[in-house]
Amino acid sequence: MNQFLNKPMNLQKEISALHYISQGENAKVHLENIERVLQAGSNWIQLRLKETSAKEVLKTAIAAREICSAYQAKLIINDHVKVAKTCNADGVHLGQQDTGILEARQILGEEKIIGGTANTLQHCVDHLQNGVDYIGLGPLRFTSTKKKLSPILGFSGYQELIEKYSQQENTVPIIAIGGITLNDIEELREIGLSGVAVSGLLAHSEHPEKEIQQILDRFAVRV
């Protein structure tokens, strides 16, 4: 058993402005892409394995935990709450069809990070009431990464929703997700998003350190 599995992690709930969502044709490629993105400067990884057995997800999550620990990066597990607990991840990200936020909180405790997917203002309000630490809102545009894609928001959808969300008097950050390119970053920041979640933008880049630095620099500037 790896030593870090029972080791207290850095439990600060600071939410990064850049979330890398892992991708690859198999678990090995997911891990290779994760390490490549971390080497390039990312500090937040969401391990997202779909259509994979729970045993394989756990095995990959433990390996990802070890890699992220070496880079002092946050590891968030998509969907699999018990895997997140077993591998001592920093938290989970839950979709609308995944385990409920309240149930996940009971399993993981108050110190772990829980993020929730949203497509509407009501989703956001529900997440706030259930105590999420951040919200992944989208999609901005069509993406082939997800098979069951929610209605596309576009920039106008984000603008309208963020204006209403801002009236909720909360500090829970919203991260944009879904088909985001580097050219979208400035407009999303000006609308009021706190960051972005990307996958192919970094996995397919020849020099991901450039994209990572540009995104982190832009969101470091207060609107």
C-alpha positions in Angstrom: 0.0 0.0 0.0 1.4 3.4 -0.9 2.3 5.6 2.0 0.3 8.6 0.8 -3.0 6.8 1.0 -3.3 7.4 4.7 -1.3 10.5 4.8 -3.1 13.8 5.7 -3.1 15.9 2.5 -3.1 19.6 2.0 -6.7 20.2 2.8 -7.0 23.9 1.8 -10.1 24.4 -0.3 -8.6 27.0 -2.6 -10.1 26.3 -6.1 -7.7 26.6 -9.0 -8.6 28.7 -12.0 -7.5 25.8 -14.3 -8.9 22.3 -14.0 -7.4 19.7 -16.3 -9.9 16.9 -17.0 -7.9 13.8 -17.9 -8.4 12.0 -21.2 -6.8 9.2 -23.2 -7.7 5.9 -25.0 -6.8 3.9 -21.9 -5.8 4.3 -18.2 -2.1 4.4 -19.1 -2.6 7.3 -21.5 -4.7 9.1 -18.9 -1.7 8.9 -16.5 0.8 9.9 -19.1 -1.3 13.0 -20.0 -1.8 13.9 -16.3 2.0 13.8 -15.7 2.7 15.8 -18.8 0.2 18.5 -17.8 1.6 18.6 -14.3 5.1 19.0 -15.6 3.9 21.9 -17.7 2.6 23.7 -14.6 -0.9 22.6 -13.9 -1.9 22.3 -10.2 -5.4 20.7 -10.5 -6.3 17.3 -12.0 -9.7 15.8 -12.4 -9.4 12.1 -13.2 -12.3 11.3 -15.5 -12.5 7.6 -16.5 -15.8 6.6 -18.2 -16.9 3.1 -19.2 -14.1 1.7 -17.1 -14.5 -0.9 -14.3 -14.4 0.3 -10.7 -11.3 -1.9 -10.1 -9.5 -0.2 -13.0 -10.7 3.3 -11.9 -9.3 2.6 -8.3 -6.0 1.3 -9.6 -5.6 4.4 -11.9 -6.7 6.8 -9.1 -4.0 5.4 -6.8 -1.4 5.9 -9.5 -2.8 9.4 -10.2 -2.7 10.2 -6.4 1.0 9.4 -6.3 1.8 11.5 -9.4 -0.2 14.5 -8.1 1.4 14.3 -4.7 4.9 14.5 -6.3 3.8 17.8 -7.9 1.8 19.0 -4.9 -1.3 19.2 -7.1 -4.9 18.6 -6.2 -6.5 15.4 -7.4 -10.2 15.3 -7.9 -12.0 12.1 -8.9 -14.9 12.3 -11.3 -18.0 10.5 -10.1 -16.5 7.7 -8.0 -16.9 8.9 -4.4 -15.7 5.7 -2.7 -12.6 5.6 -5.0 -11.8 9.2 -3.9 -12.0 8.2 -0.3 -9.9 5.1 -0.7 -7.1 6.8 -2.7 -7.2 9.8 -0.4 -8.0 12.2 -3.2 -8.6 15.9 -2.5 -12.2 15.5 -3.5 -14.7 14.5 -6.2 -16.6 16.1 -9.0 -20.2 15.0 -9.4 -22.4 15.2 -12.5 -26.2 15.6 -12.4 -26.6 11.8 -12.7 -23.9 10.9 -10.2 -24.0 10.3 -6.4 -25.8 13.2 -4.7 -23.8 16.0 -3.1 -25.2 15.4 0.4 -24.4 11.6 0.3 -20.9 12.4 -1.0 -20.3 14.8 1.9 -21.4 12.2 4.4 -18.8 9.7 2.9 -15.9 12.1 2.4 -16.4 14.6 5.3 -16.2 18.3 5.5 -12.6 18.7 4.7 -12.7 17.2 1.1 -13.5 19.3 -2.0 -16.8 18.6 -3.7 -17.7 20.1 -7.1 -20.9 19.8 -9.0 -21.9 20.1 -12.6 -24.6 22.6 -13.5 -26.4 23.7 -16.6 -29.0 26.0 -15.2 -29.4 28.6 -12.4 -31.6 26.1 -10.5 -28.7 23.5 -10.6 -26.4 26.2 -9.2 -28.9 27.1 -6.4 -29.3 23.4 -5.5 -25.6 23.0 -5.3 -25.2 26.0 -3.1 -27.9 24.7 -0.7 -26.1 21.3 -0.6 -22.7 22.8 0.2 -20.5 22.3 -2.9 -17.1 24.0 -2.9 -17.2 24.9 -6.6 -19.6 24.6 -9.6 -18.6 23.4 -13.1 -21.0 25.3 -15.4 -21.5 24.5 -19.0 -21.1 23.6 -21.8 -19.8 26.7 -23.5 -20.1 24.9 -26.9 -20.3 21.4 -28.3 -17.6 19.0 -27.2 -17.1 15.4 -28.2 -15.5 14.7 -24.7 -19.0 14.1 -23.2 -21.6 11.7 -24.7 -24.6 13.1 -22.8 -24.1 16.8 -23.4 -26.4 19.3 -21.7 -27.9 22.3 -23.6 -25.1 24.6 -24.8 -25.0 27.9 -22.9 -22.7 30.0 -25.1 -21.4 33.3 -23.9 -24.9 34.9 -23.7 -26.1 32.0 -21.6 -23.2 32.4 -19.2 -23.7 36.2 -19.0 -27.4 35.8 -18.1 -26.8 33.1 -15.6 -23.8 34.7 -13.9 -25.8 37.9 -13.4 -28.5 36.1 -11.6 -26.1 33.8 -9.7 -24.3 36.9 -8.4 -27.5 37.9 -6.6 -27.2 34.7 -4.4 -24.7 36.3 -2.1 -22.2 33.5 -2.0 -18.5 33.0 -2.7 -18.7 29.6 -4.3 -16.6 29.9 -7.6 -18.0 28.9 -11.0 -15.7 27.2 -13.5 -16.6 27.2 -17.2 -16.5 23.9 -19.0 -17.2 22.5 -22.4 -15.2 23.0 -25.7 -13.2 26.0 -24.3 -10.3 27.4 -26.4 -7.6 29.8 -25.4 -9.4 32.6 -27.3 -12.4 32.2 -24.9 -10.6 32.9 -21.7 -10.7 36.7 -21.6 -14.4 36.9 -22.4 -15.2 34.2 -19.8 -13.2 36.1 -17.2 -14.9 39.4 -18.0 -18.3 37.7 -17.6 -17.4 36.7 -14.1 -16.3 33.0 -14.3 -13.6 32.1 -11.8 -11.7 29.7 -14.1 -12.0 27.0 -16.8 -11.9 23.2 -17.0 -10.2 21.9 -20.2 -9.2 18.6 -21.6 -8.1 18.5 -25.2 -6.7 22.0 -25.1 -3.9 20.7 -23.0 -3.7 17.1 -24.0 -3.3 17.9 -27.6 -1.0 20.8 -27.2 2.7 20.6 -28.2 3.6 23.1 -25.5 0.9 22.9 -22.8 3.1 25.1 -20.5 2.2 28.1 -22.7 -1.6 27.6 -22.5 -1.4 26.8 -18.8 0.5 30.0 -18.0 -1.7 32.2 -20.1 -4.9 30.9 -18.5 -3.5 31.2 -14.9 -2.1 34.7 -15.7 -5.4 35.9 -17.1 -7.5 34.7 -14.2 -5.0 36.1 -11.7 -6.2 39.5 -12.9 -9.3 40.7 -11.0 -12.3 41.8 -13.0 
